[in-house]
Amino acid sequence: MNREVIREKTMQLIFQMDINGEFDYTRLTPVEENLNIMNKPQAVAALDAIRDHIGEIDAMISSNLDKWTLDRVAKADLAILRTAVAEMMYVDSIPRKVSINEAVKLSRKFGDSKSYAFVNSVLSKVDKCLEDK
């Protein structure tokens, strides 16, 4: 399973966590097709970051939304943003630019026609914030 597929399955789990209101993936009963990524280091790193830092991740996303709030962001876009920001903030083995590029690809696949531009804009601002720290 390549890194792109792992990231896509991770994003789907994060989407499921949001729907269930439970961000501890160890308490999640994932759909069978996503079960096998829960032992992949790339997925576990992002899922651990979500479990342990969802408040900080959401705060970073919120602070980089122009005239939007988290509750207005489409669930698929939010899952993509959370996946990317978790990687950008807490997974040192993945370059931030890779997280951004992969998130844009995911938004083209799972979002609407404008999602990719929205995701790219938010993540570019997040990247700038992290660069400034």
Residue frames as qw, qx, qy, qz and C-alpha x, y, z in Angstrom:
[[0.000, 0.892, 0.453, 0.000, 0.00, 0.00, 0.00],
 [0.461, 0.362, -0.019, 0.810, 1.57, 3.29, -1.07],
 [0.185, -0.213, -0.406, 0.869, 1.65, 6.54, 0.94],
 [0.290, -0.082, -0.243, -0.922, -1.14, 8.15, -1.07],
 [0.602, -0.307, -0.663, -0.323, -3.51, 5.26, -0.38],
 [0.469, -0.291, -0.644, 0.530, -2.56, 5.28, 3.30],
 [0.012, -0.097, -0.169, 0.981, -3.26, 9.02, 3.48],
 [0.448, -0.182, -0.443, -0.755, -6.61, 8.59, 1.73],
 [0.623, -0.344, -0.702, -0.032, -7.66, 5.81, 4.12],
 [0.339, -0.215, -0.498, 0.769, -6.45, 7.90, 7.08],
 [0.189, -0.042, -0.070, -0.979, -8.57, 10.82, 5.89],
 [0.573, -0.277, -0.589, -0.499, -11.57, 8.50, 5.61],
 [0.551, -0.332, -0.683, 0.348, -11.04, 7.34, 9.21],
 [0.143, -0.145, -0.282, 0.937, -10.80, 10.97, 10.36],
 [0.390, -0.176, -0.357, -0.831, -14.05, 11.68, 8.50],
 [0.633, -0.337, -0.682, -0.143, -15.65, 8.72, 10.30],
 [0.415, -0.233, -0.566, 0.673, -14.30, 9.96, 13.66],
 [0.100, -0.017, 0.041, -0.994, -15.87, 13.37, 13.08],
 [0.547, -0.250, -0.508, -0.617, -19.23, 11.83, 12.20],
 [0.685, -0.335, -0.639, 0.101, -19.08, 9.65, 15.34],
 [0.291, -0.866, 0.105, -0.393, -17.82, 12.49, 17.54],
 [0.841, -0.475, 0.216, 0.138, -14.97, 10.28, 18.77],
 [0.407, 0.835, -0.370, 0.014, -11.40, 11.23, 17.87],
 [0.424, -0.508, 0.749, -0.035, -9.69, 8.28, 19.57],
 [0.616, 0.355, -0.564, -0.420, -9.13, 5.88, 16.70],
 [0.119, 0.176, -0.957, 0.199, -8.52, 2.99, 19.13],
 [0.369, 0.255, 0.683, -0.576, -12.20, 3.19, 20.07],
 [0.513, 0.434, -0.233, -0.703, -13.31, 3.28, 16.45],
 [0.685, 0.143, 0.713, 0.045, -14.80, 0.38, 14.54],
 [0.151, 0.514, -0.416, -0.735, -13.61, 1.23, 11.05],
 [0.852, 0.393, -0.007, -0.347, -15.13, -0.12, 7.89],
 [0.922, -0.121, 0.308, 0.200, -13.27, -3.24, 6.85],
 [0.685, 0.607, 0.056, 0.398, -11.46, -1.63, 3.91],
 [0.041, 0.858, -0.271, 0.434, -9.81, 0.86, 6.30],
 [0.841, -0.533, 0.082, -0.049, -8.92, -1.65, 9.01],
 [0.904, 0.064, 0.017, 0.422, -5.57, -2.67, 7.53],
 [0.347, 0.702, -0.140, 0.606, -4.08, 0.84, 7.64],
 [0.536, -0.799, 0.054, -0.268, -4.27, 0.97, 11.42],
 [0.843, -0.390, 0.186, 0.322, -0.90, -0.77, 11.57],
 [0.615, 0.547, 0.094, 0.559, 0.84, 1.49, 9.06],
 [0.479, -0.344, -0.251, 0.768, 3.28, 3.93, 10.76],
 [0.056, 0.187, 0.241, 0.951, 2.24, 6.86, 8.52],
 [0.435, -0.542, -0.511, -0.506, -1.43, 6.39, 9.40],
 [0.634, -0.522, -0.491, 0.290, -0.80, 5.78, 13.09],
 [0.382, -0.106, -0.135, 0.908, 1.32, 8.94, 13.34],
 [0.171, -0.292, -0.266, -0.903, -1.49, 11.09, 11.89],
 [0.593, -0.505, -0.549, -0.303, -4.19, 9.30, 13.89],
 [0.591, -0.368, -0.451, 0.558, -2.18, 9.68, 17.12],
 [0.171, 0.040, -0.019, 0.984, -1.81, 13.39, 16.37],
 [0.387, -0.419, -0.415, -0.710, -5.57, 13.72, 15.82],
 [0.665, -0.485, -0.566, 0.037, -6.33, 11.82, 19.02],
 [0.587, -0.364, -0.326, 0.646, -3.83, 13.76, 21.13],
 [0.210, -0.285, 0.029, 0.935, -4.06, 17.23, 19.55],
 [0.174, 0.604, 0.696, 0.346, -7.47, 17.66, 17.89],
 [0.138, -0.895, -0.308, 0.291, -8.00, 20.96, 19.73],
 [0.288, -0.618, 0.318, 0.658, -4.72, 22.44, 18.50],
 [0.312, 0.124, 0.740, 0.583, -5.26, 21.12, 14.98],
 [0.086, 0.754, 0.632, 0.159, -8.75, 22.61, 14.79],
 [0.204, -0.861, -0.100, 0.454, -7.49, 25.89, 16.26],
 [0.325, -0.354, 0.507, 0.715, -4.80, 26.08, 13.57],
 [0.203, 0.409, 0.749, 0.481, -7.36, 25.41, 10.86],
 [0.060, -0.848, -0.514, 0.109, -9.84, 27.92, 12.36],
 [0.258, -0.762, 0.052, 0.591, -7.26, 30.67, 12.60],
 [0.200, -0.283, 0.599, 0.722, -6.51, 30.29, 8.89],
 [0.224, 0.566, 0.765, 0.209, -10.07, 30.32, 7.59],
 [0.017, 0.021, 0.096, 0.995, -11.11, 33.60, 5.97],
 [0.484, -0.031, 0.027, -0.874, -14.59, 34.58, 7.15],
 [0.746, -0.081, -0.596, -0.285, -15.46, 30.93, 7.82],
 [0.534, -0.484, 0.565, -0.403, -15.93, 28.79, 10.90],
 [0.097, -0.235, 0.965, 0.070, -15.19, 25.09, 11.24],
 [0.456, 0.323, 0.759, -0.334, -18.87, 24.20, 11.32],
 [0.538, 0.686, 0.013, -0.489, -19.33, 25.74, 7.85],
 [0.108, 0.535, -0.773, -0.323, -16.56, 23.67, 6.28],
 [0.860, 0.116, -0.329, -0.373, -17.76, 20.61, 4.36],
 [0.837, -0.433, 0.324, -0.090, -17.09, 17.40, 6.32],
 [0.909, 0.259, 0.093, 0.311, -14.91, 15.92, 3.58],
 [0.345, 0.768, -0.187, 0.506, -12.85, 19.12, 3.32],
 [0.463, -0.754, 0.320, -0.338, -12.51, 19.25, 7.09],
 [0.946, -0.205, 0.235, 0.085, -11.26, 15.65, 7.23],
 [0.744, 0.493, -0.007, 0.451, -8.72, 16.47, 4.51],
 [0.030, 0.833, -0.237, 0.500, -7.60, 19.61, 6.35],
 [0.708, -0.612, 0.290, -0.201, -7.31, 17.76, 9.66],
 [0.959, 0.054, 0.125, 0.248, -5.23, 15.01, 8.05],
 [0.571, 0.613, -0.079, 0.541, -2.86, 17.48, 6.43],
 [0.176, -0.817, 0.253, -0.488, -2.53, 19.78, 9.45],
 [0.869, -0.451, 0.201, -0.045, -1.92, 16.80, 11.75],
 [0.878, 0.207, 0.070, 0.427, 0.91, 15.75, 9.45],
 [0.330, 0.748, -0.080, 0.570, 2.25, 19.28, 9.11],
 [0.352, -0.782, 0.249, -0.450, 2.29, 19.95, 12.83],
 [0.703, -0.490, 0.456, -0.239, 3.13, 16.57, 14.35],
 [0.941, 0.112, 0.281, 0.153, 4.63, 14.17, 11.77],
 [0.163, -0.802, 0.388, 0.425, 8.21, 15.24, 11.10],
 [0.527, -0.106, 0.752, 0.381, 8.86, 12.46, 8.58],
 [0.405, 0.633, 0.598, 0.278, 6.48, 14.04, 6.04],
 [0.237, -0.021, 0.088, 0.967, 7.50, 17.38, 4.48],
 [0.247, 0.520, 0.443, -0.688, 4.78, 20.01, 4.84],
 [0.331, 0.426, -0.397, -0.742, 4.70, 20.65, 1.08],
 [0.196, -0.004, -0.952, -0.237, 3.97, 16.96, 0.49],
 [0.074, 0.418, 0.791, -0.441, 1.06, 17.12, 2.96],
 [0.287, 0.542, 0.074, -0.786, -0.32, 20.15, 1.13],
 [0.305, 0.313, -0.666, -0.604, 0.02, 18.60, -2.33],
 [0.139, -0.132, -0.981, -0.035, -1.57, 15.34, -1.24],
 [0.158, 0.475, 0.615, -0.608, -4.43, 17.19, 0.48],
 [0.344, 0.468, -0.206, -0.788, -5.14, 19.10, -2.73],
 [0.277, 0.117, -0.872, -0.385, -5.27, 15.77, -4.62],
 [0.033, -0.306, -0.910, 0.279, -7.68, 14.36, -2.04],
 [0.235, 0.511, 0.337, -0.756, -9.87, 17.45, -2.27],
 [0.349, 0.321, -0.525, -0.707, -10.11, 17.04, -6.04],
 [0.284, -0.042, -0.944, -0.161, -11.27, 13.46, -5.49],
 [0.219, -0.427, -0.832, 0.279, -13.61, 13.89, -2.51],
 [0.011, 0.490, 0.302, -0.817, -14.63, 17.56, -2.55],
 [0.480, 0.770, 0.395, -0.143, -16.64, 19.75, -4.85],
 [0.646, 0.613, 0.139, 0.432, -15.28, 21.76, -7.77],
 [0.048, 0.875, -0.189, 0.444, -13.91, 24.51, -5.51],
 [0.832, -0.554, 0.004, 0.042, -12.58, 22.36, -2.67],
 [0.829, 0.092, -0.027, 0.551, -9.05, 22.05, -3.98],
 [0.231, 0.633, -0.053, 0.737, -8.57, 25.84, -4.08],
 [0.547, -0.734, 0.015, -0.401, -10.06, 26.23, -0.59],
 [0.921, -0.338, 0.002, 0.192, -7.88, 23.45, 0.87],
 [0.687, 0.315, -0.036, 0.654, -4.77, 24.79, -0.84],
 [0.020, -0.751, 0.037, -0.659, -5.44, 28.31, 0.46],
 [0.696, -0.676, 0.054, -0.236, -5.98, 27.22, 4.07],
 [0.929, -0.196, 0.041, 0.310, -2.98, 24.89, 4.09],
 [0.530, 0.522, -0.058, 0.665, -0.71, 27.50, 2.51],
 [0.256, -0.777, 0.123, -0.561, -1.62, 29.85, 5.37],
 [0.876, -0.477, 0.068, -0.029, -1.02, 27.08, 7.92],
 [0.847, 0.185, -0.034, 0.497, 2.37, 26.42, 6.32],
 [0.207, 0.691, -0.120, 0.682, 3.26, 30.12, 6.64],
 [0.582, -0.716, 0.105, -0.372, 2.21, 30.09, 10.32],
 [0.946, -0.273, 0.068, 0.164, 4.36, 27.05, 11.01],
 [0.677, 0.435, -0.053, 0.591, 7.27, 28.55, 9.09],
 [0.043, -0.781, 0.113, -0.612, 7.08, 31.72, 11.20],
 [0.769, -0.620, 0.022, -0.153, 7.34, 29.76, 14.45]]
